[in-house]
């Protein structure tokens, strides 16, 4: 088995509608941050003991969280207030906010230049609202607003190729920005599937891993966009995380509620592990090879041993 259930971590009950969204782990503090969208809050888990610590409130419509171990900072995308939050792990009470575009969701960070990309989902009723906001983190200001052809999903920064990659739901594309001049889209890769959603990168092989709404896991060459292969999934995916040491990608499928485990070397699905209906958010501890799966119906995290 690729995944074995170790236990559960109880989290605060939902106050409003919704559940959890993106999550990330900060290595120095061993803290896991998960967007608790139903509570407009960021929940914090102590990964050294696998216990809930506390919540940071006042992040309206929080949708994403990203950490930078290189610069020892963390970011949130607050879709309900069109801001990104910036804070230092361990000092979560002091969150600086920067106004960005309409409905920030996906986040990517270039630590060398201290530049944050916020992928804004936009609003079809507002012309020109599908954008990427390029944020100067030190100055706490927007450097550029980059138009894109449709609703954004997740985003990543590739340090080896010095590029940002951003999923576009429709038309089905990945847009590419050069990190040394991210004021415009450099090139676009067509994705042969419906609704590019979860996105990750196998940095060693230079492959983009793109999980799409129609249940296809598409692997593309990061430098050219050439499609290398497609793996069928159990359903429509959301968050994906790659464990490079094990060459496994964990794909959260909210319905029916499973984690698909994809072998990225052989390009095949090797396991589907039941979680809970609606569970579409995960976080991966690559140091201990633990996968945290956030369960919206029972407001807790399931901890799976992925060794």
Backbone as CSV, one residue per row, in Angstrom:
resi,resn,N_x,N_y,N_z,CA_x,CA_y,CA_z,C_x,C_y,C_z
1,UNK,0.834,-1.206,0.000,0.000,0.000,0.000,0.866,1.253,0.000
2,UNK,0.453,2.269,-0.757,1.185,3.526,-0.808,0.828,4.442,0.357
3,UNK,-0.401,4.313,0.896,-0.860,5.149,1.999,-1.468,4.283,3.095
4,UNK,-1.120,4.614,4.342,-1.678,3.902,5.498,-2.158,4.932,6.517
5,UNK,-3.413,4.839,6.933,-3.984,5.805,7.873,-3.318,5.687,9.238
6,UNK,-2.812,6.833,9.734,-2.171,6.880,11.052,-3.098,7.413,12.140
7,UNK,-3.998,8.322,11.790,-4.883,8.904,12.788,-5.524,10.181,12.295
8,UNK,-6.127,10.917,13.248,-6.880,12.130,12.902,-6.479,13.275,13.820
9,UNK,-6.645,14.494,13.325,-6.448,15.712,14.105,-7.748,16.507,14.048
10,UNK,-8.355,16.750,15.193,-9.588,17.532,15.240,-9.292,19.007,14.994
11,UNK,-10.143,19.639,14.189,-10.013,21.050,13.860,-11.304,21.778,14.230
12,UNK,-11.304,23.107,14.273,-12.515,23.833,14.653,-13.689,23.521,13.717
13,UNK,-14.886,23.461,14.291,-16.094,23.232,13.494,-16.319,24.406,12.548
14,UNK,-17.019,24.142,11.455,-17.309,25.188,10.479,-18.319,26.190,11.055
15,UNK,-18.036,27.459,10.839,-18.953,28.516,11.255,-19.926,28.854,10.121
16,UNK,-19.410,28.894,8.904,-20.235,29.214,7.741,-20.224,28.092,6.727
17,UNK,-20.582,28.409,5.502,-20.607,27.418,4.428,-19.195,27.177,3.905
18,UNK,-19.003,26.004,3.352,-17.711,25.669,2.784,-16.942,24.725,3.683
19,UNK,-15.647,24.641,3.460,-14.806,23.724,4.227,-13.388,24.233,4.260
20,UNK,-12.468,23.418,3.712,-11.048,23.759,3.695,-10.586,23.986,2.261
21,UNK,-9.484,24.735,2.131,-8.866,24.904,0.827,-7.372,24.641,0.975
22,UNK,-6.550,25.325,0.213,-5.134,24.937,0.108,-4.411,24.967,1.453
23,UNK,-3.322,24.185,1.536,-2.536,24.054,2.763,-1.058,23.966,2.414
24,UNK,-0.195,24.272,3.399,1.254,24.196,3.183,1.943,24.036,4.534
25,UNK,3.165,23.490,4.510,3.938,23.222,5.719,5.211,24.059,5.715
26,UNK,5.493,24.697,6.852,6.718,25.474,7.032,7.711,24.626,7.816
27,UNK,8.889,24.410,7.236,9.831,23.452,7.811,10.411,23.901,9.148
28,UNK,10.859,25.153,9.257,11.553,25.579,10.475,10.672,25.441,11.706
29,UNK,9.449,25.881,11.609,8.552,25.849,12.766,7.747,24.561,12.854
30,UNK,7.813,23.722,11.783,7.030,22.494,11.712,5.538,22.798,11.879
31,UNK,5.109,23.892,11.281,3.703,24.287,11.337,3.034,24.066,9.991
32,UNK,1.862,23.493,10.044,1.040,23.311,8.857,-0.059,24.356,8.890
33,UNK,-0.211,25.068,7.787,-1.248,26.084,7.661,-2.278,25.605,6.642
34,UNK,-3.555,25.647,7.019,-4.613,25.252,6.089,-5.683,26.340,6.053
35,UNK,-6.092,26.695,4.846,-7.157,27.683,4.670,-8.485,27.068,5.096
36,UNK,-9.073,27.593,6.170,-10.385,27.140,6.646,-11.407,28.150,6.126
37,UNK,-11.803,27.924,4.876,-12.639,28.898,4.172,-13.964,29.144,4.879
38,UNK,-14.543,28.097,5.446,-15.834,28.226,6.128,-15.757,29.158,7.330
39,UNK,-14.547,29.364,7.867,-14.377,30.191,9.059,-13.632,31.490,8.792
40,UNK,-13.319,31.786,7.509,-12.511,32.968,7.194,-11.250,33.001,8.051
41,UNK,-10.609,31.843,8.162,-9.487,31.708,9.085,-8.425,30.777,8.523
42,UNK,-7.236,30.902,9.075,-6.129,30.011,8.774,-5.880,29.148,10.002
43,UNK,-6.101,27.845,9.883,-5.870,26.923,10.993,-4.409,26.490,11.004
44,UNK,-3.859,26.352,12.208,-2.446,25.994,12.361,-2.336,24.664,13.093
45,UNK,-1.573,23.736,12.515,-1.301,22.435,13.113,0.183,22.338,13.436
46,UNK,0.512,21.833,14.615,1.888,21.545,14.995,2.237,20.155,14.465
47,UNK,3.061,20.098,13.425,3.387,18.808,12.801,4.336,17.964,13.638
48,UNK,5.018,18.563,14.595,5.900,17.763,15.451,5.097,16.900,16.419
49,UNK,3.860,17.351,16.717,2.988,16.572,17.620,1.673,16.182,16.973
50,UNK,1.428,16.693,15.755,0.179,16.467,15.033,-1.034,16.841,15.885
51,UNK,-1.015,18.102,16.352,-2.134,18.640,17.123,-2.478,20.032,16.586
52,UNK,-3.744,20.402,16.718,-4.200,21.736,16.347,-3.702,22.746,17.373
53,UNK,-3.160,23.877,16.892,-2.668,24.925,17.780,-3.681,26.042,17.961
54,UNK,-4.021,26.729,16.877,-4.942,27.863,16.947,-5.291,28.290,15.536
55,UNK,-6.138,29.307,15.433,-6.544,29.844,14.138,-6.218,31.326,14.061
56,UNK,-5.893,31.786,12.857,-5.773,33.214,12.567,-7.067,33.617,11.882
57,UNK,-7.805,34.516,12.466,-9.104,34.896,11.927,-9.005,36.200,11.130
58,UNK,-10.114,36.579,10.512,-10.164,37.844,9.789,-9.574,37.801,8.399
59,UNK,-9.563,36.611,7.771,-9.065,36.458,6.399,-10.247,36.050,5.535
60,UNK,-11.018,37.019,5.093,-12.309,36.760,4.476,-12.162,35.995,3.158
61,UNK,-12.840,34.856,3.101,-12.819,34.034,1.900,-11.465,33.427,1.603
62,UNK,-10.669,33.135,2.624,-9.325,32.604,2.405,-9.388,31.347,1.543
63,UNK,-8.552,31.322,0.509,-8.596,30.224,-0.453,-7.268,29.500,-0.579
64,UNK,-6.165,30.201,-0.366,-4.863,29.580,-0.573,-3.878,29.961,0.497
65,UNK,-2.852,29.125,0.649,-1.731,29.433,1.544,-0.473,28.853,0.920
66,UNK,0.615,29.585,1.065,1.901,29.186,0.504,2.985,29.614,1.479
67,UNK,4.035,28.794,1.623,5.151,29.162,2.495,6.437,29.226,1.689
68,UNK,7.368,30.033,2.167,8.721,30.070,1.622,9.683,29.738,2.750
69,UNK,10.291,28.563,2.665,11.301,28.203,3.663,12.578,29.021,3.450
70,UNK,12.849,29.415,2.190,14.061,30.176,1.897,14.054,31.535,2.587
71,UNK,12.923,32.226,2.543,12.836,33.566,3.131,12.049,33.588,4.428
72,UNK,11.644,32.411,4.906,10.977,32.293,6.207,9.734,33.190,6.282
73,UNK,8.864,33.049,5.275,7.630,33.829,5.274,6.499,32.980,4.706
74,UNK,5.276,33.477,4.855,4.102,32.750,4.391,3.094,33.741,3.821
75,UNK,2.214,33.207,2.965,1.258,34.043,2.243,-0.113,33.378,2.237
76,UNK,-1.145,34.211,2.216,-2.514,33.720,2.043,-3.170,34.480,0.900
77,UNK,-4.090,33.809,0.204,-4.935,34.491,-0.780,-6.330,34.590,-0.183
78,UNK,-6.828,35.802,-0.054,-8.091,36.077,0.632,-9.115,36.520,-0.415
79,UNK,-9.802,35.532,-0.988,-10.652,35.790,-2.144,-11.809,36.720,-1.814
80,UNK,-12.311,36.643,-0.593,-13.471,37.443,-0.226,-13.179,38.920,-0.045
81,UNK,-11.908,39.296,0.005,-11.573,40.717,0.197,-10.539,41.207,-0.814
82,UNK,-10.192,40.372,-1.800,-9.257,40.745,-2.865,-7.915,41.220,-2.306
83,UNK,-7.389,40.450,-1.363,-6.073,40.758,-0.803,-5.231,39.487,-0.712
84,UNK,-3.919,39.694,-0.579,-3.034,38.625,-0.126,-2.507,39.017,1.245
85,UNK,-2.313,38.011,2.099,-1.742,38.227,3.423,-0.291,37.784,3.434
86,UNK,0.537,38.503,4.194,1.965,38.194,4.308,2.312,38.167,5.795
87,UNK,2.950,37.095,6.250,3.344,37.022,7.650,4.559,36.117,7.813
88,UNK,5.172,36.195,8.981,6.304,35.329,9.315,5.803,34.206,10.203
89,UNK,6.095,32.955,9.871,5.686,31.848,10.736,6.229,32.024,12.151
90,UNK,5.340,31.809,13.110,5.653,32.064,14.507,5.154,33.417,14.968
91,UNK,4.849,34.308,13.998,4.310,35.629,14.316,3.034,35.850,13.508
92,UNK,2.153,34.868,13.572,0.957,34.872,12.728,-0.037,35.961,13.067
93,UNK,0.058,36.529,14.260,-0.897,37.574,14.644,-0.683,38.850,13.833
94,UNK,0.493,38.989,13.221,0.809,40.192,12.456,0.795,39.853,10.969
95,UNK,-0.374,39.983,10.377,-0.545,39.707,8.950,-0.679,41.033,8.207
96,UNK,0.259,41.294,7.294,0.156,42.472,6.427,-0.653,42.092,5.202
97,UNK,-1.524,42.988,4.755,-2.368,42.706,3.602,-2.062,43.665,2.456
98,UNK,-2.081,43.105,1.249,-1.865,43.888,0.032,-3.050,43.658,-0.895
99,UNK,-3.649,44.716,-1.380,-4.767,44.595,-2.318,-4.251,44.119,-3.674
100,UNK,-4.984,43.139,-4.248,-4.606,42.588,-5.546,-5.832,42.604,-6.464
101,UNK,-5.876,41.684,-7.439,-6.987,41.640,-8.370,-8.227,40.991,-7.786
102,UNK,-9.173,40.644,-8.654,-10.469,40.126,-8.220,-10.380,38.630,-7.926
103,UNK,-10.588,38.260,-6.664,-10.662,36.857,-6.280,-9.348,36.115,-6.324
104,UNK,-8.321,36.546,-5.569,-7.049,35.816,-5.585,-7.216,34.393,-5.065
105,UNK,-6.523,33.469,-5.698,-6.644,32.051,-5.344,-5.264,31.405,-5.311
106,UNK,-4.740,31.015,-6.486,-3.432,30.375,-6.560,-2.308,31.349,-6.236
107,UNK,-1.238,30.806,-5.629,-0.084,31.609,-5.250,1.199,30.914,-5.704
108,UNK,2.180,31.714,-6.136,3.507,31.198,-6.445,4.518,32.264,-6.038
109,UNK,5.735,31.826,-5.618,6.687,32.775,-5.041,8.081,32.530,-5.596
110,UNK,8.714,33.625,-6.009,10.107,33.624,-6.438,10.938,34.194,-5.292
111,UNK,11.637,33.326,-4.508,12.364,33.830,-3.330,13.588,34.663,-3.688
112,UNK,14.181,34.430,-4.855,15.358,35.193,-5.240,15.057,36.667,-5.451
113,UNK,13.888,36.954,-5.978,13.489,38.344,-6.245,12.462,38.849,-5.245
114,UNK,12.011,37.991,-4.355,11.003,38.349,-3.346,9.723,38.834,-4.023
115,UNK,9.300,38.050,-5.045,8.126,38.398,-5.836,7.067,37.304,-5.663
116,UNK,5.859,37.727,-5.337,4.721,36.829,-5.191,3.785,37.008,-6.375
117,UNK,3.356,35.891,-6.960,2.329,35.923,-7.999,1.016,35.449,-7.399
118,UNK,-0.022,36.262,-7.530,-1.370,35.881,-7.108,-2.223,35.693,-8.348
119,UNK,-2.755,34.482,-8.526,-3.607,34.173,-9.673,-5.055,34.450,-9.278
120,UNK,-5.661,35.429,-9.943,-6.999,35.885,-9.575,-8.058,35.183,-10.429
121,UNK,-9.074,34.595,-9.778,-10.102,33.866,-10.517,-10.999,34.814,-11.302
122,UNK,-11.048,36.085,-10.888,-11.826,37.081,-11.607,-13.323,36.907,-11.449
123,UNK,-14.065,37.690,-12.205,-15.522,37.667,-12.208,-15.980,37.881,-13.647
124,UNK,-16.684,36.900,-14.245,-17.100,37.045,-15.645,-17.893,38.318,-15.919
125,UNK,-18.538,38.863,-14.873,-19.328,40.084,-15.058,-18.467,41.343,-15.076
126,UNK,-17.177,41.199,-14.725,-16.279,42.355,-14.690,-15.246,42.188,-15.796
127,UNK,-15.313,43.025,-16.791,-14.406,42.930,-17.936,-12.957,43.094,-17.489
128,UNK,-12.088,42.227,-18.008,-10.664,42.319,-17.719,-10.259,41.876,-16.335
129,UNK,-11.121,41.127,-15.627,-10.803,40.760,-14.237,-10.037,39.449,-14.112
130,UNK,-9.827,38.732,-15.227,-8.983,37.541,-15.181,-7.531,38.007,-15.290
131,UNK,-6.846,38.073,-14.156,-5.500,38.649,-14.134,-4.585,37.878,-13.182
132,UNK,-3.301,38.173,-13.318,-2.286,37.767,-12.357,-1.732,39.033,-11.725
133,UNK,-1.685,39.071,-10.398,-1.092,40.214,-9.702,0.340,39.855,-9.305
134,UNK,1.294,40.694,-9.713,2.700,40.497,-9.377,3.016,41.434,-8.207
135,UNK,3.312,40.850,-7.041,3.441,41.619,-5.801,4.904,41.691,-5.376
136,UNK,5.389,42.904,-5.156,6.698,43.126,-4.548,6.517,42.971,-3.040
137,UNK,7.006,41.857,-2.496,6.724,41.533,-1.094,7.378,42.536,-0.154
138,UNK,8.608,42.936,-0.426,9.297,43.873,0.460,8.599,45.226,0.496
139,UNK,8.145,45.683,-0.674,7.497,46.997,-0.753,6.020,46.939,-0.404
140,UNK,5.473,45.698,-0.321,4.032,45.524,-0.043,3.193,46.261,-1.084
141,UNK,3.534,46.050,-2.357,2.819,46.760,-3.416,2.778,45.895,-4.675
142,UNK,1.836,46.219,-5.573,1.714,45.510,-6.845,2.692,46.099,-7.855
143,UNK,3.449,45.218,-8.481,4.391,45.639,-9.514,3.736,45.612,-10.897
144,UNK,2.831,44.646,-11.122,2.188,44.533,-12.435,0.883,43.772,-12.299
145,UNK,-0.039,44.033,-13.220,-1.276,43.257,-13.367,-1.267,42.683,-14.772
146,UNK,-1.257,41.358,-14.873,-1.072,40.685,-16.154,-2.391,40.045,-16.585
147,UNK,-2.969,40.438,-17.707,-4.214,39.797,-18.158,-3.956,38.377,-18.644
148,UNK,-4.918,37.483,-18.364,-4.864,36.099,-18.834,-6.211,35.769,-19.484
149,UNK,-6.267,34.681,-20.278,-7.454,34.446,-21.108,-8.669,33.877,-20.401
150,UNK,-8.560,33.510,-19.110,-9.715,32.937,-18.432,-9.457,32.748,-16.954
151,UNK,-10.408,32.086,-16.300,-10.357,31.845,-14.856,-9.103,31.059,-14.481
152,UNK,-8.376,31.562,-13.502,-7.156,30.886,-13.071,-7.464,29.779,-12.064
153,UNK,-6.526,28.855,-11.958,-6.565,27.829,-10.909,-5.278,27.954,-10.088
154,UNK,-4.466,26.883,-10.021,-3.261,26.967,-9.187,-2.073,27.476,-9.989
155,UNK,-1.004,27.872,-9.270,0.193,28.434,-9.878,1.425,27.886,-9.162
156,UNK,2.564,27.834,-9.878,3.822,27.396,-9.273,4.971,28.222,-9.837
157,UNK,6.079,28.254,-9.077,7.325,28.850,-9.546,8.345,27.738,-9.736
158,UNK,9.011,27.740,-10.872,10.039,26.754,-11.206,11.389,27.443,-11.124
159,UNK,12.139,27.152,-10.041,13.423,27.811,-9.833,14.479,27.421,-10.846
160,UNK,14.460,26.187,-11.310,15.472,25.738,-12.274,15.325,26.437,-13.614
161,UNK,14.099,26.623,-14.047,13.852,27.260,-15.339,13.470,28.733,-15.180
162,UNK,13.370,29.193,-13.934,13.082,30.593,-13.614,11.810,31.077,-14.305
163,UNK,10.744,30.315,-14.101,9.464,30.617,-14.730,8.325,30.443,-13.744
164,UNK,7.257,31.183,-13.976,5.977,30.935,-13.318,5.083,30.169,-14.294
165,UNK,4.326,29.209,-13.754,3.316,28.486,-14.520,1.972,28.649,-13.819
166,UNK,0.924,28.929,-14.599,-0.408,29.151,-14.030,-1.443,28.385,-14.855
167,UNK,-2.273,27.592,-14.184,-3.367,26.886,-14.850,-4.520,27.838,-15.166
168,UNK,-5.071,27.714,-16.376,-6.268,28.429,-16.788,-7.356,27.382,-17.038
169,UNK,-8.506,27.536,-16.371,-9.562,26.523,-16.471,-10.144,26.449,-17.880
170,UNK,-10.485,27.615,-18.443,-11.064,27.659,-19.793,-10.709,28.989,-20.435
171,UNK,-10.058,28.939,-21.587,-9.634,27.762,-22.333,-8.560,26.974,-21.579
172,UNK,-8.517,25.658,-21.834,-7.642,24.758,-21.080,-6.185,25.006,-21.460
173,UNK,-5.507,25.767,-20.618,-4.135,26.169,-20.916,-3.310,26.307,-19.653
174,UNK,-2.005,26.301,-19.857,-1.055,26.727,-18.832,-0.329,27.935,-19.401
175,UNK,-0.406,29.071,-18.700,0.330,30.248,-19.164,1.672,30.296,-18.441
176,UNK,2.673,30.816,-19.154,4.056,30.810,-18.680,4.579,32.242,-18.657
177,UNK,5.194,32.625,-17.519,5.788,33.949,-17.390,7.255,33.790,-17.014
178,UNK,8.122,34.549,-17.651,9.526,34.599,-17.255,9.621,35.359,-15.937
179,UNK,10.268,34.766,-14.936,10.292,35.383,-13.616,11.126,36.663,-13.581
180,UNK,12.062,36.821,-14.524,12.873,38.036,-14.520,12.163,39.214,-15.184
181,UNK,10.971,38.973,-15.715,10.178,40.064,-16.301,8.724,39.661,-16.363
182,UNK,8.090,39.431,-15.201,6.739,38.855,-15.191,5.627,39.874,-15.410
183,UNK,5.812,40.784,-16.375,4.790,41.790,-16.651,3.877,41.370,-17.793
184,UNK,4.155,40.198,-18.374,3.320,39.717,-19.476,3.464,38.204,-19.572
185,UNK,2.517,37.580,-20.252,2.593,36.147,-20.517,3.590,35.927,-21.648
186,UNK,4.575,35.051,-21.402,5.594,34.763,-22.414,5.111,33.766,-23.460
187,UNK,4.492,32.703,-22.964,4.003,31.673,-23.876,2.851,30.931,-23.214
188,UNK,2.175,30.121,-24.002,1.003,29.391,-23.522,1.077,27.951,-23.997
189,UNK,0.756,27.004,-23.098,0.699,25.592,-23.457,-0.759,25.143,-23.479
190,UNK,-1.190,24.542,-24.551,-2.520,23.945,-24.612,-2.525,22.642,-23.816
191,UNK,-3.585,22.428,-23.054,-3.743,21.202,-22.268,-4.873,20.386,-22.881
192,UNK,-4.618,19.129,-23.268,-5.631,18.321,-23.950,-6.619,17.669,-22.990
193,UNK,-7.284,18.492,-22.190,-8.245,18.011,-21.206,-9.138,19.185,-20.834
194,UNK,-10.148,18.917,-20.019,-11.087,19.956,-19.609,-10.743,20.438,-18.203
195,UNK,-10.524,21.750,-18.067,-10.384,22.345,-16.740,-9.108,22.025,-15.998
196,UNK,-7.927,22.470,-16.467,-6.706,22.321,-15.666,-6.913,22.884,-14.263
197,UNK,-6.570,22.103,-13.253,-6.885,22.476,-11.872,-5.629,22.415,-10.998
198,UNK,-5.341,21.218,-10.417,-4.147,21.082,-9.595,-2.884,21.101,-10.438
199,UNK,-1.801,21.698,-9.882,-0.565,21.844,-10.649,0.633,21.649,-9.739
200,UNK,1.599,20.860,-10.222,2.860,20.682,-9.503,3.955,20.458,-10.526
201,UNK,5.191,20.317,-10.032,6.348,20.218,-10.915,7.295,19.151,-10.402
202,UNK,7.719,18.270,-11.294,8.819,17.362,-11.021,10.080,18.072,-11.511
203,UNK,10.762,18.766,-10.601,11.871,19.635,-10.990,13.028,18.849,-11.599
204,UNK,13.251,17.636,-11.114,14.389,16.855,-11.605,14.233,16.458,-13.070
205,UNK,13.032,16.120,-13.469,12.805,15.700,-14.856,12.248,16.823,-15.723
206,UNK,11.908,17.953,-15.104,11.363,19.068,-15.860,9.989,18.788,-16.424
207,UNK,9.142,18.132,-15.603,7.800,17.789,-16.062,6.747,18.519,-15.229
208,UNK,5.785,19.115,-15.894,4.627,19.696,-15.237,3.570,18.613,-15.036
209,UNK,2.960,18.610,-13.863,1.915,17.652,-13.518,0.618,18.429,-13.351
210,UNK,-0.343,18.161,-14.217,-1.566,18.960,-14.277,-2.782,18.050,-14.160
211,UNK,-3.522,18.162,-13.058,-4.739,17.370,-12.846,-5.943,18.184,-13.293
212,UNK,-6.784,17.585,-14.147,-7.855,18.329,-14.812,-9.241,17.857,-14.380
213,UNK,-10.211,18.775,-14.505,-11.561,18.530,-14.004,-12.238,17.311,-14.619
214,UNK,-11.875,16.946,-15.842,-12.520,15.795,-16.478,-11.869,14.467,-16.098
215,UNK,-11.051,14.482,-15.027,-10.484,13.237,-14.521,-9.270,12.751,-15.277
216,UNK,-8.490,13.691,-15.819,-7.254,13.327,-16.500,-6.067,14.002,-15.822
217,UNK,-5.000,13.242,-15.655,-3.741,13.709,-15.081,-2.760,13.829,-16.243
218,UNK,-2.486,15.072,-16.638,-1.698,15.317,-17.841,-0.274,15.706,-17.442
219,UNK,0.700,15.064,-18.077,2.117,15.342,-17.822,2.698,16.026,-19.049
220,UNK,3.302,17.211,-18.833,3.846,17.993,-19.942,5.308,18.341,-19.681
221,UNK,6.045,18.523,-20.741,7.416,18.994,-20.650,7.399,20.482,-20.306
222,UNK,8.098,20.865,-19.222,8.008,22.244,-18.732,8.613,23.257,-19.693
223,UNK,9.602,22.860,-20.477,10.259,23.831,-21.363,9.522,24.053,-22.675
224,UNK,8.698,23.085,-23.087,8.050,23.189,-24.404,6.535,23.047,-24.364
225,UNK,5.990,22.448,-23.306,4.562,22.162,-23.249,4.179,20.881,-23.956
226,UNK,5.158,20.133,-24.455,4.851,18.871,-25.135,4.217,17.890,-24.149
227,UNK,3.117,17.266,-24.577,2.431,16.296,-23.710,3.202,14.985,-23.723
228,UNK,3.579,14.533,-22.532,4.353,13.300,-22.386,3.445,12.105,-22.142
229,UNK,2.361,12.324,-21.398,1.442,11.231,-21.114,0.224,11.706,-20.361
230,UNK,-0.783,10.823,-20.301,-2.037,11.108,-19.601,-2.409,9.891,-18.770
231,UNK,-2.801,10.141,-17.502,-3.217,9.070,-16.597,-4.670,9.314,-16.197
232,UNK,-5.562,8.345,-16.384,-6.948,8.532,-15.944,-7.052,8.498,-14.419
233,UNK,-7.909,9.369,-13.879,-8.120,9.471,-12.437,-9.501,8.944,-12.057
234,UNK,-9.766,8.904,-10.739,-11.038,8.384,-10.231,-12.183,9.367,-10.354
235,UNK,-11.864,10.638,-10.640,-12.893,11.669,-10.728,-12.247,13.018,-10.924
236,UNK,-13.024,14.077,-10.719,-12.518,15.433,-10.873,-11.601,15.816,-9.728
237,UNK,-10.345,16.192,-9.994,-9.361,16.445,-8.935,-9.331,17.898,-8.496
238,UNK,-8.605,18.126,-7.414,-8.315,19.485,-6.966,-6.824,19.562,-6.660
239,UNK,-6.474,19.567,-5.371,-5.086,19.760,-4.958,-4.240,18.527,-5.289
240,UNK,-3.003,18.777,-5.752,-2.056,17.683,-5.954,-0.739,18.041,-5.269
241,UNK,-0.049,17.016,-4.770,1.272,17.189,-4.178,2.185,16.077,-4.646
242,UNK,3.388,16.450,-5.044,4.396,15.487,-5.477,5.380,15.219,-4.351
243,UNK,5.651,13.932,-4.118,6.759,13.523,-3.251,7.879,13.063,-4.182
244,UNK,8.855,13.929,-4.477,9.859,13.583,-5.477,10.702,12.377,-5.097
245,UNK,10.983,12.217,-3.797,11.828,11.100,-3.368,11.191,9.760,-3.673
246,UNK,9.868,9.710,-3.692,9.169,8.459,-3.943,8.530,8.407,-5.323
247,UNK,8.684,9.487,-6.086,8.120,9.560,-7.441,6.626,9.277,-7.440
248,UNK,5.941,9.807,-6.419,4.500,9.639,-6.312,3.828,11.005,-6.221
249,UNK,2.727,11.131,-6.925,1.914,12.339,-6.824,0.576,11.959,-6.201
250,UNK,0.166,12.720,-5.187,-1.072,12.461,-4.464,-2.130,13.455,-4.948
251,UNK,-3.220,12.911,-5.495,-4.256,13.719,-6.132,-5.534,13.612,-5.310
252,UNK,-6.021,14.745,-4.801,-7.247,14.757,-3.999,-8.461,14.799,-4.921
253,UNK,-9.347,13.806,-4.775,-10.581,13.713,-5.557,-11.744,13.915,-4.583
254,UNK,-12.391,15.073,-4.662,-13.456,15.379,-3.705,-14.650,14.453,-3.819
255,UNK,-14.972,14.043,-5.035,-16.108,13.137,-5.258,-15.644,11.987,-6.130
256,UNK,-15.651,10.765,-5.593,-16.381,10.294,-4.412,-15.690,10.517,-3.075
257,UNK,-14.480,11.042,-3.032,-13.741,11.219,-1.793,-12.632,10.197,-1.664
258,UNK,-11.586,10.368,-2.488,-10.438,9.458,-2.459,-9.172,10.255,-2.720
259,UNK,-8.034,9.638,-2.411,-6.735,10.108,-2.862,-6.235,9.124,-3.905
260,UNK,-6.003,9.615,-5.119,-5.371,8.801,-6.151,-3.856,8.965,-6.031
261,UNK,-3.154,7.850,-6.061,-1.692,7.863,-6.001,-1.175,7.530,-7.400
262,UNK,-0.425,8.473,-7.982,0.075,8.314,-9.347,1.583,8.124,-9.306
263,UNK,2.061,7.052,-9.913,3.490,6.819,-10.107,3.914,7.663,-11.314
264,UNK,4.714,8.709,-11.078,5.027,9.639,-12.160,6.160,9.147,-13.052
265,UNK,6.843,8.083,-12.648,7.856,7.507,-13.534,7.191,6.565,-14.541
266,UNK,6.303,5.718,-14.047,5.619,4.768,-14.927,4.336,5.339,-15.520
267,UNK,3.915,6.510,-15.031,2.687,7.175,-15.472,1.495,6.229,-15.398
268,UNK,1.205,5.822,-14.157,0.037,4.979,-13.915,-0.473,5.235,-12.502
269,UNK,-1.773,5.048,-12.334,-2.395,5.169,-11.013,-2.213,3.846,-10.274
270,UNK,-1.581,3.891,-9.106,-1.255,2.653,-8.399,-2.179,2.372,-7.218
271,UNK,-2.971,3.392,-6.811,-3.843,3.177,-5.651,-4.865,4.296,-5.567
272,UNK,-6.050,3.977,-5.038,-7.068,4.965,-4.691,-7.508,4.689,-3.264
273,UNK,-7.295,5.659,-2.382,-7.531,5.467,-0.949,-8.747,6.287,-0.531
274,UNK,-9.786,5.666,0.064,-10.963,6.410,0.509,-10.619,7.434,1.588
275,UNK,-11.255,8.612,1.496,-11.066,9.655,2.512,-12.428,10.054,3.082
276,UNK,-13.086,11.009,2.436,-14.407,11.450,2.865,-14.992,12.276,1.713
277,UNK,-16.289,12.162,1.427,-16.880,12.973,0.356,-16.608,14.464,0.575
278,UNK,-16.146,15.115,-0.469,-15.848,16.541,-0.399,-14.421,16.868,-0.016
279,UNK,-13.621,15.861,0.332,-12.239,16.107,0.765,-11.364,16.373,-0.458
280,UNK,-11.013,17.643,-0.677,-10.247,18.015,-1.868,-8.973,18.763,-1.520
281,UNK,-8.628,18.825,-0.218,-7.467,19.581,0.243,-6.486,18.664,0.952
282,UNK,-5.195,18.810,0.621,-4.151,18.012,1.264,-2.932,18.880,1.543
283,UNK,-2.031,18.341,2.355,-0.693,18.912,2.538,0.268,17.752,2.697
284,UNK,1.472,17.893,2.141,2.442,16.806,2.170,3.674,17.222,2.961
285,UNK,4.011,16.396,3.952,5.253,16.560,4.708,6.293,15.683,4.018
286,UNK,7.126,16.289,3.165,8.081,15.502,2.392,9.231,14.993,3.245
287,UNK,9.448,15.590,4.406,10.525,15.125,5.284,10.148,13.816,5.961
288,UNK,8.912,13.740,6.448,8.461,12.516,7.132,7.585,11.647,6.245
289,UNK,7.315,12.099,5.034,6.462,11.373,4.093,5.090,11.075,4.717
290,UNK,4.473,12.160,5.220,3.117,12.090,5.750,2.212,12.962,4.887
291,UNK,1.033,12.443,4.592,0.040,13.189,3.822,-1.123,13.543,4.738
292,UNK,-1.437,14.837,4.816,-2.571,15.321,5.608,-3.735,15.579,4.647
293,UNK,-4.877,14.982,4.947,-6.070,15.134,4.115,-7.154,15.789,4.957
294,UNK,-7.709,16.897,4.484,-8.656,17.682,5.276,-10.086,17.286,4.934
295,UNK,-10.826,16.892,5.972,-12.144,16.287,5.835,-13.217,17.311,6.214
296,UNK,-13.961,17.842,5.233,-14.877,18.951,5.517,-16.125,18.555,6.290
297,UNK,-16.588,17.320,6.149,-17.810,16.923,6.852,-17.570,16.720,8.345
298,UNK,-16.411,16.228,8.709,-16.102,15.958,10.122,-15.099,16.951,10.696
299,UNK,-14.767,17.994,9.925,-13.807,19.067,10.286,-12.614,18.532,11.085
300,UNK,-11.843,17.722,10.397,-10.619,17.186,10.970,-9.654,16.870,9.831
301,UNK,-8.408,16.543,10.201,-7.412,16.127,9.223,-7.073,14.667,9.440
302,UNK,-7.111,13.889,8.380,-6.630,12.508,8.422,-5.149,12.506,8.086
303,UNK,-4.379,11.753,8.838,-2.926,11.691,8.634,-2.582,10.316,8.078
304,UNK,-1.978,10.318,6.864,-1.604,9.067,6.211,-0.079,8.947,6.149
305,UNK,0.416,7.760,6.501,1.833,7.445,6.345,2.043,7.070,4.881
306,UNK,2.906,7.832,4.184,3.121,7.610,2.763,4.470,6.928,2.479
307,UNK,5.095,6.353,3.503,6.392,5.695,3.278,6.218,4.313,2.707
